[in-house]
Amino acid sequence: MAARPDSKHARIKDARHESTLFRRRAIAGFLLIVACLSLLGARFFYLQVSRHEEFSSRSDSNRISIRRIVPSRGLIYDRNGVLLADNTAAFRLEVVPEQVGRMDAMLEALGAVVPLSEDDVQHFNALRRTKRPFDSVPLRLKLSEDEIARFSVERWRFPGVDVVPYLTRSYPLGEEFAHVVGYVGRIDINEAARLDADLYAGTTHIGKTGIERSYEAQLHGKPGYEQVEVNADKRVQHSIKREAPTPGNNLYLAIDSRLQKVAETAFAGRAGAAVAIDPRNGEVLAMVSIPTYDPNLFVNGINQIDYSTLLNAEDRPLLNRALAGGYLPGSTVKPYVALAGLELGIRKPEDTVLSTGEFYIPGDSKRAYRDDQRWGHGRVDLRQAIAQSVNTYFYGMALEMGIDRFSSSLGKFGFGKPTGIDLIGESSGVLPSREWKRGRFNQAWYPGETVIAGIGQGAWVITPIQLGQAVSIIAARGVRYPPHLLRAVQEGINTDPQPAPLAAPAPSIIHNAANWTAVEQGMIGVVNTPSGTAHGMGDGFPYVIAGKTGTAERFSRTDEEWTSIGSSPIQRHQVLFECFTPADDARIAVAVALEAGRNAAPIARAILDAWARYDDAPREVTLK
């Protein structure tokens, strides 16, 4: 009998069940794979499509860098095309702060390779606080070839630090135009806070004084940019896209550098100022302030010792005397007092006054106002009074006029207020008036003050540019053209300079032409009659010169300075001279102030000689 198989160990193969189980497992696995692929695809879609722009930008930001391209600053020329302010190639050290780990340690190590002054480090630290972390900040300007070579060898030690080429400002004529052209300097923290960050991105310098400051907007230009691909070390590999910057406009000044040079030489180092103006349009042909300084010292940062020397110098070379120097006008105001008196009908040109050497206010015999000649000039009319500078004549005229009409009439010549010349820093001076004294001292005005105001003494303060404008008004027969330095603007290299817009001239302040003629004849007499105070000044000159001298004491006779300088009139007096020529159709007017001297007329004559020599020379830049 056969044995039964043990059911516990029996294995019955169910192909149908196994097949079903396999299919279920395969489907589950497939669905799991599909789900994973779907999730992966969704993630890819999210990253590559939904956030494509964001991640693309992040990628590009690591690979592509935007570099600002600083515009080249506009050049400055004189009226003949002589270069006054130039751009020269140089190299500087720049630092990107976010790429530097320990800034103090880096600066200390870098200073051992390239010398860094305390001023360099202080300026860098102050400037980087105003910048974004990824902005490049200048550290050291105008590197020498040796310094560039030393840094190149050690560059691997200083990530985020690089040598960058740039254009630095230079002034070929140096001291000669320091007070006119001015200078640029490094942007300080206060300037950085108020400047347009986009417009000045990458710019390290800004106009500080003179034309450089007044016309900063014209000279600066508009920055461009460049997209560059960089490697992991942020080194530029190649350029991707570039938009060129717009350079600043070139400026042509009315100044003639030849006259400027002659005027400066004529002072022979003596302190003072001179201004030459074309009375037909207000163009300033020369403007000199002595002593002067080298503006190139300031461009890349003047050291503290040199700056302190200039700032504390007794002769104040940083002061623009033509704009802000205060002088007593002395007898140079007499033509204006005379013209005002004639226009007001106080006197006629032929009226005479007896000069005995002393003048007394009616009703007051205690105080005598003296003439320059002890026994007086005798009887003189207006022409003789101007030519001989007779104080008595103008004492009486000012007193008859009264301080209120005096101030109002002489204010028409521009005294007591800025001329409006296109330079920053002009002084208003002081025109004697009742209001001025009340506001300054809270005191009443006295007739004796009016008397001495008539000869340019007392409460007067004028600047050379004011005197130059006043004599130009007389030269132009009462018409005022505001003095200005800018003559033309050139936008782009291949364009012609275009004339700068001019302010409209004011109507003539002279209502009777005969009054002007009388004053002009008096001023001609100053230079061309034997009794004139500048007799001989016009000898040999091709045109008739009309002028007026002026002298004022620098110190009161009770001052210590009066005693300390002894009896020398050269040191005790400041002297002035004003003139215009040709007298009947003036093309140039000159005002000179010499702080200590005997005669300012020779300086004016030197300027006129140069003008006559060059006046017809066809060197001027053609304007269209």
Secondary structure, 3 states (H helix, E strand, C coil): CCCCCCCCCCCCCCHHHHHHHHHHHHHHHHHHHHHHHHHHHHHHHHHHHHCHHHHHHHHHHHHEEEEEECCCCCCEECCCCCEEEEEEEEEEEEECHHHCCCHHHHHHHHHCCCCCCHHHHHHHHHHHCCCCCCCCEEEECCCCHHHHHHHHHHHHHCCCEEEEEEEEEECCCHHHHHHHHCCEEECCHHHHHHCCCCCCCCCCEEECCHHHHHCHHHHHCECEEEEEEECCCCCEEEEEEEECCECCCEEEECCCHHHHHHHHHHHCCCCEEEEEECCCCCEEEEEEEECCCCCHHHHCCCCHHHHHHHHHCCCCCCCCHHHHCCECCHHHHHHHHHHHHHHCCCCCCCCCEEECCEECCCCCCCCCEECCCCCCCEEECHHHHHHHCCHHHHHHHHHHHHHHHHHHHHHCCCCCCCCCCCCCCCCCCECCCHHHHHHHHCCCCCHHHHHHHCCCCCCCEECHHHHHHHHHHHHCCCCECCCECEEEEECCCCCCCEECCCCCCECCCCCCHHHHHHHHHHHHHHHHCCCCCCCCCCCCCCCCCEEEEEEEECCCCCCHHHHHCCCCHHHHEEEEEEEEECCCCCCEEEEEEECCCCCCHHHHHHHHHHHHHHCCCCCCCCCC
